Amino acid sequence: MDDTRTDAGELAEYGYQQELKRTLSAWAVFAIGFATISPVVGIYAVVQLGFVFAGPAWIWAVVVAFLGQLLVATVYAELSSQFPMTGGVYQWVRRLGGPRLGWLVGWIYLASAVASLTTVAYLGASWLHMLFSDRPLSPTTHVLLGVLFVAVALGINLLGVNPVKHFLNAGILAEGVASIAVSAFLLLFAHHNGFGILFETLGAEAASGGSVLAGFLTCLAVAGWAFLGFDATTQVAEETAQPRRSVPRALLRAYLFVAFTVLLTGLAVTLALRRPEEAVSGATADPVFTAVTRELGGWSEKPFILVVLIAFFACAISIQTYIGRAVYAFARDRQLPFSPTLATVGPRQIPYVSLIATAVLAGLGLLLGLNGNAAATLIAFGSGGFYFIFLTVAVVALVARLSGRWNPSAGRLRLGRPGLVINALAVVWLLFEAINIAWPRAELAPADGSWIQVWAVVLVFSALLVAGLVYVMVVKPHTKLPESPTTQKAEAL
């Protein structure tokens, strides 16, 4: 049987034509997921704050976040097994929870995804500057280098799917060198602390008013950032052969491999730091870079920066890839202004207009980097927004499962009764972590920041939610959805 024709036939049952080219192998989908989650990007966003709030015991917050997000990844794998369409969470919630909720979830998802691209470009710009200069990085230069990051990611994506695959493979190689190989070296030859230090805080609780528990919860809120992006695999379902099987497998494999790498790197760095108390006090601003370059020698600085930079570029490229597909899926259903234009597929069979539009939005977001406080707000929302999406999807899936609207056994991934337990536990975890991330903490805001930075996640999310609700009530995008034989009943609800 022709798998391509079968995949296109299944897509037609949902009312869509096969416009995107199915050229992605299971490995390529794995690469997109791996590069998007990115252990290098994740660990650098977490390790510094982890030490400040929890000391060497920060690694346990990462373990908790890993286990919690594994539940979520399993629920996502089940859903992707049954609904193999570009659009991911938007498509799932639209069909299981109704078109209005589907639109709101899609809207928040797009905003969070654009914020994540801006954040990765902003963080990666620092490494690009370090490669060529030892001088302090000015806000203007920081923003310009971030724009260069976004422009490179867009340019590679516009070349087509094959160039993207090659760059992501390079990114995986860089991640392997920067994370696994270096971590193995540190564990074998630069082990300066015993395992007992993993249960010490070294006074880090002082940053949270003297409470070890408060410090750990703050660290856990930050640790959640390290396990975002596994859903990127679901956005390329229509470009993957046999997506019901390939996508869920790639999603879980990418997540587990990244989690292993993050935990290995975190463990190696914590045990290798000669003066971990300086990481707690903030005297060591970059524990990973310090641990690596001190043990390997000064010659390793530029090569290490280069491989980390490649990993950041791969992450930005993969984020740009899946955001473009998410906008395309939204526009194809006539859910956005200028939908016919945004849904345009070019000669290379990629949604090039959506790719350009999201790159422009991410570039504009970088202008917030001219104000360090605003940049911190953007980074905070990037994490909080995604956890709201995770929670909504998990709740919708659980309700649909219990009410009979969703039969998970119809997909390729069949978990049976354990699937229900995993789904319920995922809801509990996400409810806790979403509140934990959104909780207003002065210690996570810049020292000279205002109350706006303290309440960043709540304020930004509330503004987007209100804007989305107004759009739904006034424009009524859910009335413009195309009908299909398999969704007419769901759309009527």
Phi, psi and omega per residue, in radians:
M1 nan 2.468 3.140
D2 -1.373 1.925 -3.088
D3 -1.104 -0.637 -3.136
T4 -1.102 -0.774 -3.140
R5 -1.148 -0.649 3.109
T6 -1.133 -0.774 3.122
D7 -1.075 -0.759 3.124
A8 -1.139 -0.634 3.116
G9 -1.145 -0.724 3.087
E10 -1.112 -0.659 3.118
L11 -1.141 -0.662 3.127
A12 -1.106 -0.510 3.102
E13 -1.116 -0.419 3.095
Y14 -1.624 0.070 3.070
G15 1.593 0.277 -3.090
Y16 -2.068 2.572 3.021
Q17 -1.587 2.728 3.105
Q18 -1.408 1.666 -3.132
E19 -1.721 -0.614 3.139
L20 -1.528 2.572 -3.049
K21 -1.505 2.279 -3.126
R22 -1.463 1.474 -3.106
T23 -2.075 0.013 -3.080
L24 -1.573 2.219 3.062
S25 -1.469 3.030 3.095
A26 -1.062 -0.645 3.097
W27 -1.131 -0.737 -3.121
A28 -1.108 -0.692 3.103
V29 -1.151 -0.716 3.058
F30 -1.025 -0.747 -3.125
A31 -1.082 -0.697 3.116
I32 -1.115 -0.770 3.115
G33 -1.138 -0.768 -3.120
F34 -1.110 -0.813 -3.107
A35 -1.163 -0.584 -3.130
T36 -1.251 -0.807 3.086
I37 -1.154 -0.763 3.036
S38 0.856 1.765 3.104
P39 -1.059 -0.607 3.136
V40 -1.150 -0.867 3.126
V41 -1.094 -0.738 -3.123
G42 -1.108 -0.814 -3.071
I43 -1.184 -0.642 3.141
Y44 -1.256 -0.415 3.110
A45 -1.428 -0.266 -2.993
V46 -1.953 -0.726 -2.894
V47 -1.071 -0.753 -3.082
Q48 -1.094 -0.892 3.134
L49 -1.190 -0.545 3.109
G50 -1.041 -0.805 3.108
F51 -1.117 -0.712 -3.086
V52 -1.092 -0.658 -3.035
F53 -1.729 -0.413 -3.092
A54 -2.294 -0.045 -3.118
G55 1.161 -2.763 3.134
P56 -1.014 -0.370 3.118
A57 -1.275 0.021 3.138
W58 -1.031 -0.464 -3.075
I59 -1.065 -0.495 -3.129
W60 -1.267 -0.481 3.036
A61 -1.144 -0.644 3.098
V62 -1.166 -0.670 3.105
V63 -1.098 -0.788 3.124
V64 -1.083 -0.787 3.131
A65 -1.090 -0.683 3.105
F66 -1.057 -0.836 -3.112
L67 -1.146 -0.721 3.117
G68 -1.108 -0.783 -3.119
Q69 -1.277 -0.377 3.040
L70 -1.119 -0.643 3.061
L71 -1.066 -0.784 -3.117
V72 -1.145 -0.762 3.139
A73 -1.056 -0.618 3.119
T74 -1.171 -0.725 3.076
V75 -1.087 -0.755 3.114
Y76 -1.095 -0.663 3.129
A77 -1.123 -0.713 3.081
E78 -1.048 -0.819 -3.106
L79 -1.129 -0.747 -3.130
S80 -1.171 -0.446 3.107
S81 -1.213 -0.497 -3.094
Q82 -1.727 -0.505 -3.111
F83 -2.132 1.367 -3.052
P84 -1.431 1.186 -3.081
M85 -2.266 2.591 2.994
T86 -1.097 2.382 -3.098
G87 2.158 -0.441 3.024
G88 0.882 -2.045 -3.018
V89 -1.018 -0.636 3.110
Y90 -1.059 -0.802 -3.125
Q91 -1.139 -0.732 -3.095
W92 -1.141 -0.857 -3.094
V93 -1.195 -0.631 3.111
R94 -1.036 -0.721 -3.063
R95 -1.468 -0.517 -3.094
L96 -1.753 -0.419 -3.080
G97 -2.075 -0.096 3.138
G98 1.870 2.675 -3.035
P99 -1.176 -0.579 -3.137
R100 -1.156 -0.855 3.102
L101 -1.125 -0.636 3.096
G102 -1.044 -0.714 3.136
W103 -1.141 -0.789 -3.126
L104 -1.082 -0.729 3.106
V105 -1.120 -0.759 3.110
G106 -1.070 -0.674 -3.127
W107 -1.135 -0.874 3.134
I108 -1.142 -0.631 3.132
Y109 -1.096 -0.788 -3.140
L110 -1.109 -0.734 3.133
A111 -1.102 -0.735 3.136
S112 -1.167 -0.691 -3.125
A113 -1.152 -0.748 3.092
V114 -1.104 -0.709 3.099
A115 -1.084 -0.636 3.139
S116 -1.198 -0.655 3.080
L117 -1.127 -0.757 3.085
T118 -1.050 -0.747 -3.106
T119 -1.122 -0.815 3.137
V120 -1.111 -0.709 3.097
A121 -1.113 -0.693 -3.136
Y122 -1.153 -0.780 3.122
L123 -1.202 -0.717 -3.136
G124 -1.150 -0.505 3.135
A125 -1.049 -0.581 3.118
S126 -1.102 -0.720 3.134
W127 -1.226 -0.629 3.086
L128 -1.105 -0.693 3.102
H129 -1.168 -0.724 -3.136
M130 -1.093 -0.498 -3.122
L131 -1.163 -0.531 -3.026
F132 -2.024 -0.191 -3.061
S133 -2.641 2.574 3.062
D134 -1.814 0.053 -3.131
R135 -1.379 2.766 3.080
P136 -1.041 2.543 -3.104
L137 -1.606 2.057 3.138
S138 -1.359 2.709 3.134
P139 -0.995 -0.702 -3.120
T140 -1.140 -0.814 3.111
T141 -1.098 -0.677 3.124
H142 -1.023 -0.803 -3.141
V143 -1.144 -0.747 -3.121
L144 -1.113 -0.709 3.099
L145 -1.188 -0.597 3.057
G146 -1.118 -0.713 3.083
V147 -1.083 -0.683 3.088
L148 -1.063 -0.702 3.084
F149 -0.989 -0.886 -3.121
V150 -1.105 -0.706 -3.115
A151 -1.125 -0.708 3.109
V152 -1.132 -0.784 3.125
A153 -1.045 -0.741 3.111
L154 -1.139 -0.815 -3.102
G155 -1.015 -0.747 3.133
I156 -1.178 -0.698 3.111
N157 -1.129 -0.621 -3.135
L158 -1.231 -0.307 3.101
L159 -1.278 -0.335 3.129
G160 2.113 3.094 -3.041
V161 -1.195 -0.709 -3.065
N162 -1.081 -0.817 3.071
P163 -1.031 -0.656 3.102
V164 -1.040 -0.764 -3.137
K165 -1.053 -0.723 -3.124
H166 -1.143 -0.756 -3.137
F167 -1.173 -0.643 3.123
L168 -1.195 -0.608 3.060
N169 -1.094 -0.705 3.077
A170 -1.106 -0.653 3.122
G171 -1.127 -0.722 3.119
I172 -1.110 -0.698 3.099
L173 -1.086 -0.762 3.121
A174 -1.112 -0.708 3.112
E175 -1.085 -0.687 3.135
G176 -1.102 -0.736 3.127
V177 -1.206 -0.839 -3.043
A178 -1.250 -0.433 -3.063
S179 -1.932 -1.133 -2.999
I180 -1.237 -0.875 -3.091
A181 -1.129 -0.808 -3.137
V182 -1.141 -0.701 3.137
S183 -1.108 -0.732 3.118
A184 -1.069 -0.715 3.107
F185 -1.086 -0.793 -3.124
L186 -1.093 -0.736 -3.118
L187 -1.172 -0.613 -3.075
L188 -1.481 -0.627 -2.973
F189 -2.151 -0.072 -3.096
A190 -2.397 0.844 -3.062
H191 -1.628 1.596 -3.036
H192 -1.685 -0.203 -3.130
N193 -2.201 2.581 3.078
G194 -1.390 2.909 -3.110
F195 -1.151 -0.329 3.116
G196 -1.088 -0.431 -3.123
I197 -1.160 -0.340 3.137
L198 -1.188 -0.183 3.139
F199 -1.922 0.242 -3.141
E200 -1.965 2.654 3.103
T201 -1.868 -0.324 -3.128
L202 0.945 0.611 3.078
G203 1.463 0.172 -3.092
A204 -1.111 -0.403 -3.108
E205 -1.108 -0.267 3.112
A206 -1.060 -0.513 3.128
A207 -1.243 -0.243 -3.134
S208 -2.076 0.630 3.092
G209 1.292 0.345 3.109
G210 1.541 0.060 -3.118
S211 -1.723 2.071 3.093
V212 -1.115 -0.717 -3.136
L213 -1.103 -0.775 3.129
A214 -1.086 -0.700 3.113
G215 -1.130 -0.708 3.130
F216 -1.142 -0.727 3.133
L217 -1.132 -0.667 3.076
T218 -1.118 -0.744 3.099
C219 -1.094 -0.680 3.135
L220 -1.152 -0.614 3.086
A221 -1.103 -0.683 3.118
V222 -1.276 -0.673 -3.089
A223 -1.080 -0.439 3.124
G224 -1.022 -0.457 -3.135
W225 -1.118 -0.499 -3.060
A226 -1.224 -0.243 -3.049
F227 -2.169 0.775 3.033
L228 -1.873 2.608 2.984
G229 1.910 -0.123 -3.115
F230 -1.134 -0.380 3.132
D231 -1.283 -0.109 3.104
A232 -1.026 -0.543 -3.136
T233 -1.081 -0.540 -3.094
T234 -1.285 -0.340 -3.091
Q235 -1.355 -0.241 -3.129
V236 -1.932 0.407 -3.095
A237 -1.049 -0.611 -3.100
E238 -1.417 -0.015 3.062
E239 -1.962 0.196 -3.072
T240 -2.053 2.372 3.061
A241 -1.289 2.408 -3.128
Q242 0.855 1.020 -3.031
P243 -1.127 -0.481 3.138
R244 -1.056 -0.511 3.126
R245 -1.724 -0.768 -3.006
S246 -1.244 -0.742 -3.037
V247 -1.151 -0.895 3.128
P248 -1.070 -0.641 3.110
R249 -1.135 -0.794 -3.139
A250 -1.104 -0.681 -3.141
L251 -1.055 -0.900 -3.090
L252 -1.200 -0.686 3.134
R253 -1.146 -0.757 3.125
A254 -1.083 -0.773 -3.119
Y255 -1.083 -0.832 -3.093
L256 -1.154 -0.689 -3.133
F257 -1.182 -0.730 3.100
V258 -1.125 -0.770 -3.139
A259 -1.047 -0.751 3.084
F260 -1.032 -0.768 -3.106
T261 -1.163 -0.751 3.127
V262 -1.086 -0.813 -3.131
L263 -1.144 -0.694 3.113
L264 -1.096 -0.801 -3.135
T265 -1.129 -0.783 3.131
G266 -1.047 -0.755 3.119
L267 -1.118 -0.819 -3.097
A268 -1.086 -0.776 -3.126
V269 -1.149 -0.745 -3.117
T270 -1.094 -0.726 -3.134
L271 -1.346 -0.353 -3.068
A272 -1.590 -0.351 -3.100
L273 -1.101 2.183 -3.124
R274 -1.286 -0.551 3.124
R275 -2.271 1.310 -3.106
P276 -1.068 -0.445 3.115
E277 -1.112 -0.456 3.101
E278 -1.271 -0.508 3.051
A279 -1.220 -0.614 3.112
V280 -1.184 -0.757 -3.112
S281 -1.310 -0.294 -3.095
G282 1.659 -0.049 3.114
A283 -1.114 -0.592 3.008
T284 -1.711 1.769 -3.029
A285 -1.286 -0.483 -3.096
D286 -2.294 1.563 -3.074
P287 -1.050 -0.650 -3.103
V288 -1.177 -0.911 -3.122
F289 -1.057 -0.709 -3.140
T290 -1.125 -0.814 -3.120
A291 -1.086 -0.742 -3.072
V292 -1.212 -0.885 -3.033
T293 -1.251 -0.531 3.094
R294 -1.192 -0.646 -3.087
E295 -1.457 -0.621 -3.138
L296 -1.488 -0.408 -3.111
G297 1.858 2.840 -3.081
G298 -1.043 -0.500 -3.124
W299 -1.072 -0.390 -3.022
S300 -1.438 -0.159 -3.023
E301 -1.032 -0.994 -3.077
K302 -1.159 -0.776 3.085
P303 -1.051 -0.676 3.130
F304 -1.169 -0.734 3.087
I305 -1.022 -0.714 -3.108
L306 -1.109 -0.809 -3.109
V307 -1.201 -0.614 3.068
V308 -1.139 -0.697 3.135
L309 -1.101 -0.717 3.092
I310 -1.059 -0.724 3.119
A311 -1.101 -0.687 3.100
F312 -1.142 -0.717 3.109
F313 -1.122 -0.739 3.123
A314 -1.075 -0.693 3.109
C315 -1.097 -0.796 3.135
A316 -1.099 -0.698 3.130
I317 -1.108 -0.778 -3.109
S318 -1.201 -0.650 3.084
I319 -1.108 -0.768 3.102
Q320 -1.053 -0.662 3.124
T321 -1.048 -0.893 -3.033
Y322 -1.367 -0.484 3.078
I323 -1.143 -0.743 3.126
G324 -1.027 -0.698 3.120
R325 -1.207 -0.650 -3.139
A326 -1.120 -0.740 3.109
V327 -1.159 -0.722 3.109
Y328 -1.014 -0.788 -3.131
A329 -1.120 -0.681 3.120
F330 -1.153 -0.785 -3.097
A331 -1.240 -0.596 3.123
R332 -1.037 -0.523 3.107
D333 -1.590 0.211 3.109
R334 1.030 0.732 -3.082
Q335 -1.770 -0.050 -3.089
L336 -2.244 2.731 2.969
P337 -1.039 2.513 -3.139
F338 1.069 0.559 -3.091
S339 -0.972 -0.789 -3.127
P340 -0.997 -0.654 3.136
T341 -1.272 -0.779 -3.114
L342 -1.139 -0.461 -3.121
A343 -1.527 0.107 -3.111
T344 -1.174 2.311 3.074
V345 -1.923 2.196 -3.058
G346 -1.476 -3.071 -3.116
P347 -1.033 -0.512 3.119
R348 -1.454 0.122 3.122
Q349 1.038 0.799 3.028
I350 -2.275 2.631 3.132
P351 -1.404 1.309 -2.941
Y352 -1.169 -0.561 3.135
V353 -1.174 -0.733 3.096
S354 -1.108 -0.682 3.108
L355 -1.082 -0.780 -3.141
I356 -1.137 -0.767 -3.108
A357 -1.073 -0.769 -3.117
T358 -1.226 -0.577 3.086
A359 -1.136 -0.700 3.112
V360 -1.107 -0.770 3.132
L361 -1.104 -0.741 3.119
A362 -1.129 -0.673 3.105
G363 -1.121 -0.717 3.090
L364 -1.116 -0.645 3.101
G365 -1.068 -0.527 3.134
L366 -1.137 -0.364 3.101
L367 -1.071 -0.423 3.069
L368 -1.118 -0.363 3.124
G369 -1.161 -0.227 3.044
L370 -1.164 -0.346 3.062
N371 -2.103 1.963 -3.074
G372 -1.001 -0.611 3.139
N373 -1.147 -0.731 3.139
A374 -1.131 -0.642 3.117
A375 -1.099 -0.689 3.110
A376 -1.107 -0.648 3.094
T377 -1.082 -0.761 -3.141
L378 -1.088 -0.776 -3.133
I379 -1.103 -0.723 -3.139
A380 -1.110 -0.731 -3.139
F381 -1.193 -0.610 3.140
G382 -0.948 -0.637 3.121
S383 -1.429 -0.838 -3.098
G384 -1.079 -0.696 -3.140
G385 -1.085 -0.724 3.139
F386 -1.165 -0.650 -3.139
Y387 -1.215 -0.521 3.011
F388 -1.121 -0.721 3.108
I389 -1.107 -0.821 3.099
F390 -0.931 -0.832 -3.091
L391 -1.106 -0.786 -3.122
T392 -1.088 -0.787 -3.141
V393 -1.086 -0.775 -3.121
A394 -1.123 -0.698 3.126
V395 -1.173 -0.801 3.122
V396 -1.049 -0.757 3.132
A397 -1.108 -0.719 -3.129
L398 -1.161 -0.800 3.129
V399 -1.100 -0.760 3.137
A400 -1.142 -0.609 3.122
R401 -1.175 -0.784 -3.104
L402 -1.251 -0.567 -3.104
S403 -1.496 -0.171 3.136
G404 1.574 0.039 3.115
R405 -1.278 -0.382 3.128
W406 -2.220 2.225 3.089
N407 -1.969 1.653 -3.072
P408 -1.025 -0.403 -3.112
S409 -1.206 -0.182 3.118
A410 -1.350 -0.236 3.118
G411 -1.556 3.099 3.132
R412 -1.310 -0.556 3.134
L413 -1.604 1.909 -3.063
R414 -2.034 1.948 -3.117
L415 -1.768 -0.237 -3.140
G416 1.157 -2.513 -3.117
R417 -1.071 -0.664 3.086
P418 -0.988 -0.490 3.114
G419 -1.078 -0.667 3.106
L420 -1.143 -0.760 3.127
V421 -1.105 -0.771 3.126
I422 -1.069 -0.749 3.132
N423 -1.073 -0.798 -3.133
A424 -1.118 -0.755 3.115
L425 -1.140 -0.603 3.097
A426 -1.095 -0.699 3.113
V427 -1.107 -0.772 3.132
V428 -1.071 -0.835 3.128
W429 -1.044 -0.817 -3.058
L430 -1.221 -0.613 3.074
L431 -1.074 -0.782 3.100
F432 -1.106 -0.881 -3.036
E433 -1.228 -0.611 3.104
A434 -1.096 -0.759 3.091
I435 -1.146 -0.714 -3.132
N436 -1.076 -0.734 -3.135
I437 -1.233 -0.702 -3.093
A438 -1.349 -0.272 -3.084
W439 -1.002 2.222 -3.096
P440 -1.184 2.043 -3.132
R441 -2.204 2.081 3.121
A442 -1.134 -0.528 -3.089
E443 -1.209 -0.342 3.097
L444 -1.585 -0.209 3.108
A445 -1.503 2.720 3.074
P446 -0.996 2.643 -3.072
A447 -0.981 -0.642 -3.127
D448 -1.783 0.313 -3.104
G449 -1.351 2.821 3.129
S450 -1.657 -3.123 3.110
W451 -1.085 -0.378 3.131
I452 -1.116 -0.689 3.108
Q453 -1.191 -0.616 -3.141
V454 -1.123 -0.701 -3.113
W455 -1.733 0.403 -2.983
A456 -0.924 -0.916 -3.046
V457 -1.094 -0.806 -3.118
V458 -1.111 -0.782 -3.078
L459 -1.182 -0.833 -3.098
V460 -1.152 -0.774 3.131
F461 -1.109 -0.741 -3.139
S462 -1.066 -0.731 3.134
A463 -1.105 -0.752 3.127
L464 -1.167 -0.677 -3.140
L465 -1.145 -0.757 3.113
V466 -1.100 -0.771 3.114
A467 -1.064 -0.715 3.124
G468 -1.138 -0.740 3.125
L469 -1.117 -0.718 3.105
V470 -1.085 -0.753 3.132
Y471 -1.076 -0.751 3.140
V472 -1.111 -0.718 -3.107
M473 -1.264 -0.629 -3.066
V474 -1.518 -0.883 -3.040
V475 -1.497 -0.507 -3.122
K476 0.962 1.008 -3.105
P477 -1.082 -0.452 -3.114
H478 -1.153 -0.299 3.112
T479 -1.447 -0.137 -3.086
K480 -1.765 0.075 -3.092
L481 -1.156 2.450 3.036
P482 -1.229 2.503 3.126
E483 -1.523 2.627 3.070
S484 -2.547 2.690 -3.078
P485 -0.986 -0.569 -3.041
T486 -1.566 -0.146 -3.049
T487 -2.161 0.004 -3.087
Q488 -1.022 -0.717 -3.122
K489 -1.155 -0.743 -3.135
A490 -1.149 -0.692 -3.096
E491 -1.201 -0.388 -3.115
A492 -1.340 -0.246 -3.077
L493 -1.401 nan nan
